[in-house]
Structures are given as structure tokens and as C-alpha cells.
Amino acid sequence: MKTRRIEKINLLSATPGVETYLTVVRYGGHNEGRSGAQTNTQENTQDNRQRPPKVYLQAGLHADEWPGILALNHLQILLDAADAKGNIVGEIVLLPYANPMGMAQFLKGYHIGRFDFDMTGNFNRDYVDLANWAVDEVSLQLTENKLDNQQRIRKVFADKLNAYQPSLAIDYLKKQLLLLSFDSDYVLDLHCDTKSILHLYCNQRQQTQGELLAACLDCDLVLLEDDPGCIGFDIAGAGAWWKLSDLLKQRGIESPVGMPCFSSTVELRGQGDVDDVINAQDAANLYRYLVQIGVVQDEDVGLIAAQTASVPAQSISKLLTAVDTIIAPSAGLVVYKKALGEAVKAGDVVAELIDITQPPSASPRIPLVANADGIVFTQITNNLVRPGHTVVKIVGDTPLTYRQGNLLAF
């Protein structure tokens, strides 16, 4: 029996006469394992327990980042086929687009979907702090049974989110995204950069799971964060668990909580990489991951061997504090001297800045150099820059002392 159903969630309208809503595609069902019941499906290595998983996927939270939207469009074809065969295990929640408000933001023909026009800034920042909201109630309810504790904590999270009454339309959207995803076992937030290689972010506490995802996606770079200094969407759900555990320990409470949710932000290359062939392969790779973690059963898809899923940290996993951000010292036109994916050494010229107000003979180009050895993984597409703009990102093996505070500010 087919399980796919499509839901419409109305959002808070910011404009009279304009209806805004989310489309939610669901496969499978909300299973009993979510409340702690043991089942005979694949082990969730996050938390050493077995149950049919819930997986949440979304694209377009930054509404001008479209490769993920196309990838999820292709993924639905694969999931429809699996669903027709009865091969969906657990629950899959898929948002084909996560930010209809951002998708409406055009200015003189140009789409601007990363920042909210209406005061609030980056669409992927400033989510609610579930751990701090919940810690007082949770601290009075815990037992010595981890699965029981997780059930109680999810109930508190749900109560807090449902009671939250935001006044701004963007905050109402963020609330709805969290209500759809907070109780998931796996959360994948599909983004892209301006120009970049395929890479993903995850918490360093979940490095093994991040490397498994990377192996399924044919991705060669995992950026590991501890506390990035802000609450983005991926931190709001999965991060609530380790933050809550830390807060409880500060109160002398050692009851087992665990980390039952793995979350990752997947950067599907650059904004220009909207391509049927490329993104169909991304969808196939995402499908492979869904088979790997046991939410889809498909004997035709090979599983990643355990030794492949545990790649040495120096190979693909790098600390977010080891990302070198090359800044423009003045206004001008940037030209690149190193390609995406190219290895560089400290002192190498990765780009040059041209002062276009002066003839070339009077104003030599300013070399922009790497501060450390690493790989060029991101560049910008807007080559006309202002002072302070980040123009290149390079990731190496060694944390950089200047990389502190809000590590996602770039």
C-alpha cells in the first residue's frame, strides 16, 4: 500500500491578501519505536538502539540556493518507486522548499534569498534554544532509562514549541520547521555555497555519522563544528540534545540522555550547479544513504562497509576552526589564481585584488595569500568586492587561532 501523502501547512501571512504555505511530502508512518519500543530494524549507531528511523530532509532554507531543490525533486521519484513496492521503513518527511517567504524576495529582477528583507537577517540563524527552554522541566522527569528519558524530553520539546507564539512571520516559519523535524533521528538540510566543492557540516560529536553520510554522497570534505556560536537550523534540533546534556551535568544530573538525532547541513556545490544530471546523481546518493540507515529497503543498493564509513579524520574530516577565510583588504575586482579543490601552501597567492580606479601601471595587483596549508573549497561569484568581504575559504588540518566566536559568520 502506498503511504505517500502531501500536506499543506499555512504560515503566518506577512502581507494582506497573500497566502504563504509549506508543502510537506510524507512517506511511511509515525512508528511506535519513537516512544522507545524496540524493533528489529537496523541499529541507529547514534544512540545504540534499534527502531524504524524518522528522517527529515529539506531544501531551499536559503531560498536562492537551488541545487538541493532539484535534488529532492529527483529523490521523490526514487521514493515513490520504493513506496509503491512497500519498501519504506519508518518515516520520511520531505520539504521540497523550506522558505516560501525567501523565494518571493526579488529586487529589480535579482533573487535575494539568504537574508530576510524584514529586519531579521539570515534565514538560517537565530532559531530557538530548545535546551534552555526545556532544562527546568526535564530535570524533574529523568530516570535511569535512556529511551524513557528521550521520550520524556521529546514531549517537553513538543510542548515548548507548541506553546511558542512568535509575532514575526519568519519566526513562525522557523517554528514550523522545528515542529516537523525536532523528533527526527536524521535531519538533512540541503544548501549550496556561491562556488564550492561538495561538502557538509556536522557536529564533531557525530563525526562517524558525518563520514558515513559523506561516503554515501561521494563527498570528500566534512567540516566538524563543536559550538559554532549561533543557532542555525541543524543546531536547533540535534544540538538541543548535547546542550541539554551539558546543562543537566552542570546541575549535577547524570541521567542518560544520549544524542538520538544526527543532523547535517549538506552544501551541494555552488549556486550555479542546478543540473539534471548532477542533481539526479545527488538524489541517487541521498537514496543510498536512506537505504544505509534503514529507512528504505532496497537490495539493489549496496551498503557502505564499516571500514569505509570510518575514514581517518585527517582524510576528509576537518575542524571548522581550521577554515581559513581570505578577506579583501580594500574595494576592487577579485581574480582567482587557484581552482576549487586545489591544494595550496601557506603563502601561496590564491587570488589577486585589482584597484580598478587606477591604471595597471600605477597600482599593482594586491596578492591575497593563504595563511595555512589546505584545500580551496569555496569562492565567491560576485568578484566586485568591498573591504572585509570573504573571497576564498581554505580548509586545512590545523585550527587557526583567529577562528573563534561565530564560526558561521562567513
N, C-alpha and C positions, 0 to 999 in steps of 0.2 A: 504494500500500500504506500502510495506517495505521501510524504509528510510535509512537503514544501507548502508554506503559506506566506502571504505577503501582508504586512501590516502598515498602517499609516499612523504616525504619531504627530499630532498637531503641536506646533511650537507657539510660543508667545509672539504675537504679531507686533512688530515694531512700527508698522505703518498702517493707517486706516485703509481698509479695502484690500489689503494684501495678505493672502494666506500663505503660511510657511509651514512645511512639514518634512518629516523624515520618512523614508521608505525603509522598512525592515524586512529582510528576507530570512525566514527561519526554516531550518531542516531538523528533523528528529524531534525529540521531546525533552521536557524538563524531567530528568531522571531522579529516582529515589536516592541514588548514590550521592547526590548533592547534600543530603542531610546526614550523611555518614554511613549509609548502608554499604556493606561490602558486596562487590560484584566480581565477575570473573573476566573482566576485560583487562587490557594492557595496563601495566603499572604506570602510575604518574610518578616519575622519578623525582619530581619536585618535593613530594611530601611523603614518599614511601607508603602509598596507599593505592588501592585499586577501586576504580569506579568509572563508568562511562563519562568522559570529559565533556565539559561545555567549552566551546571555542568561539571567540568573538573576533570578527575581522571588520575593519572599516578603512575607507579611503577618502581623501579629499578634505581632511580636517583643515589643513591649509588648502583653501579652495582653488588655488591656482597651481596645484601640484596634481597632475592628471594621470601619470602612468599607472598609479595604483587603481584608479577608477576603471581604466581599461582592463587591467589585470583581473579585477573582481568581476567584470563583465564576462571575461572568458572563464573564470573559475565557476561561475554559476552554471555554465554549460556542462562542465565536468560533474558538478554536484547534482544537477538534475538527472544525469545519467546514472550516477551512483544511487540516488534516491529511488529511481524507478526500479532498480534491482534490489531494493531493501538493504542497501549497504551502509546507510548512515547509522552510526552508533552514537548514542548520547545526543548532544545538541550543538548545532551550528547557528550562530546569529551573525548575519552579514549585512552591513550597511553599504550600499553601492555608492553613496555620497554621505559624508558626515556633517556637512556645513552648508546648507542651502542659503544662509544669510551671506556668507562669504562668496558664494557663487554669483550673487546678484551685484557684487561690487565692481562696477565698471566706471572708469573715469576717462572721458574723451577717447573711448574705444579700447582702452587698455584694462585688462582684468587685474585687480589687486586683491588677492585672496589670503594673504598671510596675516594681515593686521585688520582689526575691526575699525571701520570708519567712525564708529560711535564710541570713542573715548577709551575702550578697554584694552587696546593693544593686541598682542599676539594671541591668535585663536588657540594656541597650544600652550598657554601658560595660565597660572592663577586658578587652578582647579581647587576644589575644597579639600581640606585636610581631614580626611576621614579618621585617621588615627587619633588625633587630638579631640575630635568630636566624640569619639566612642570610648575613650580610655576609662572615664569615670564609671560608666555603666558596666563595661566589660570586666573591670577589675573586681566587681562584686559577683560575677557569674561563673568564673572559671572553675574547672575541675582538673583532675589529673589525666583526663582522656582527651587527646589532641583532636580527634574527629568531632567529639562532642563540643569542644571549645570552638572549633571552626564553624560549626553550625550556629552556635550562640553568637559568635562575632558577626557572621553574615546577617543574622537577624537584627543586630544592633545597627550595622551599616545601613541595612534597608530602611529601618525606622528613621534614622537620621536623615537619609536622603529624601525620603517621602515627606518628612516634616519641613524640610528646607523650602522656603518660598522666596526665590530670587525675584528681584524687581526688574533687572535688565534682561532683554531678550537673549543676549549671548550667554548669560549665566544660566538661563532656563535651558538653553541648548546643552550646555555642559552638564547640567543635572540629568538630562535625559540620556546623554551618552553614558554617564556613570551608572544610571539605573539599569541600562541594557547590559552593562559589562562587568559590574563590580563583583559578581559572584562567579565569574568565569575561571576556568583552570588555565586557559591560554588566551592571551589578548595580543592581536597583531594589528598595529596601527601603520598603515601604508602611507608613506610620504615620498618625496624626492627632494633633491637639492637643486641648485641652479645648474651647475655642470658637475658631475661626480661619477665615481665608480660605484657599483652596487655595494652597500654596506648597511649594517644595522647596529642599533643601540640596545643594550640590556644592562640590568644591574649586575655588578661584579659578583654578587652572592649567587647568581644564576648563570655563571659562565658556561657550565656544561650544557645547559639547555640552549643557551645562545649559540654555542658552537654546533649543536645538533641542527638547529634551525638554519644556520649558515650552510652546513653541509647539504641540507635538502635544497637550498636556494642557489647552490653553486656560488656562494658569496665568499670572498676572500678577506673580509675585514669585519671584525666585531669590535665595537667600541664599548668598553666597560665603564660604567659610572657607579660611584658609590652614592653620594648625595649630590646631585647636580646643582643644588642651590635654588631650585624653583620646582613648582609642582605642575608638570605637564600631564597630559592625559595618561601616558603609560605609568607615571609615578603615582597618580591619584589612586589607581586600583591596586596594582601589585605592591607598590611601595607602602601602602597603608599597613600591610602585614608586618614587614620588618620594622617600620616605625612604631607600630603598636607594641611589638615585642620589646623594643628598646624602652619605650615609655613604661611598660609594666615592670621591667627589670629595675628601672630607676625607683620604682615604688617597692622593690623587694619581692615582686611576684614572679616566680619562676615557672608557673604553669605552662605546659607545652602549647604553642600556638602554631609554629611551622610557617611555611611560605607556600600556600596551596595555589598561588596564581603566578604563572610566568607571563611576563609582558615584554614586548619588544617593539621598538619603532624601526621599521624597515624602510630604508632610503633606496627607492628603485631608480637609481642613477640621477639624471638631470631632467629639468622641465621639458626639454625638447624630445625626450625619449618616449614619446607616445607612438607606439608602433605595434601593429597587429602581431607581427612575427615575434618580436621581443617580449611583448606583454603576454602573449599566449604561452610562451615558454615560462614566464614568471608564474602564470596561473598553474601550469603543469607542475612546477616546483612547489608551489603552495599546496597543491593537491597531494603531492608526495609527502609533504610534512604532515598533512592531516591524516594520511594513512599511517605514517610513522608513529604518531602519538595516539593512534587508536580510535579516532573519531569517525574514520571511514575505513571500511574493509574492502580491500582490492588486491587479489592475489597477483595481478599483473604488474603491480608496482613493487619494486624491490626495496627492502628496508636498508637503512644505513647501518653498517656494522658498528658495534660498540666502540671499537678502537678508532674508527673514523670519526665518531661523534665526540671523541675526547681528544681534540687536537691540542698540542702543546701551546701554552699561552703566547710564546714568542713567535708562533707561526701566523695566526690570524687575529688573536685577541690582543687588543691594546687598551691601555687605560685612557680615559677621556682627558686626564691631566697630562697626557703625552701628546696632545694635539697642539701643534704649533700654528698659530694664526698670524699670517703675514699682513701687516697693516700698511695702508697707503699713508705716507707722511705728509702729503700735500695733494691738492687737486691736480687732475691730469688724466691722461689716457694710458691705460694699462695694456701692455702686450706680454704674452706669456712666453717663457723660454723653456719650460718643462711641460711635458704632456701629463694628462691624467694617468695615474697608475705608475708613473716613472719614479724610480728610486733616486733620492738626492742625498748629498752630504752637507753637513753644516758648512755654511759659507758659499754654497752654490747659488748662483743667480737663478731664481725661479720665475722672475718677471721683471719688467722694466717699466718705469713711470715716466711719461713724456709730458713736459711742460709745453702745452700747445700755444701758449701766449708768446713764446719766444722762438726765433728761428733755430734750427738744429745746431748751427754753428755757435750760437750764443748760450745755449742751455743744454748741456749733455744730459742724456737719459739717466734717471736715478735707478740704480740697481736695487732690487728687492731680494734679499738673500734668506736662505733657510737658517734658522737658529739651531737646528739639530738634524741629525740623520733621520731619514724616514721616507715615506711614500706620499706623493702628491695625490690627495683623494678628492679634493673639491676646488673648483674655481668659480668665479662669478661670470655672468653673461653680460652684465652692464659694465662695459670696460671704461666708461667715463666715471671716474670716482671722485669722492670728496675726501678730505683728511679724516683719518680714523676708520675708513671703510676696510673691512677684511676682504682681501682679494684672493688669497690662496690659503688652504688648510693642508698641513702636512702632519702625518701621524708617525711617530717612532716608538721605540721601546722604553724610553726613559721619561719619567714625569718631569715636567718643566715647572720651576719654582713660581713663575708668574701666573700659572694657570690655577687660580683659586677663585672662590666665591661662586658666582653664577656661571657655571661652565657652559651653559647653553645660550649665553647672551649673543653669541655669533649666529 
